[in-house]
């Protein structure tokens, strides 16, 4: 499926809002909502989802988090989560663990 940036944005903002304050979503949740459960459907959407997340972070509409802390939208790598803006600033209170099952094998 080829989702356009407007569809990705709407889905991302909706999912972050539904999850609520102090919670995060995985970017793959956005991709799966648009591309379906099979990796062939959602996998190709991961880069477009990331591009929209970076744009929305610059606009102050979402926060990109790694290990519960906000990151620079122009300089982050690896696994990340999305939250409502202003969440996770203290590094505590934003978990998201268990929300999608992803990222729980870190062994922290």
Secondary structure, DSSP 8 states (H G I E B T S, - for coil): ----HHHHHHHHHHHHHHH-TT-EEEHHHHHHHHH-SSHHHHTTHHHHHHHHHHHHHHTTSSEEEETTEE--TTS--S--EEESTTTTTTSSS---TTTSSTTTTS--
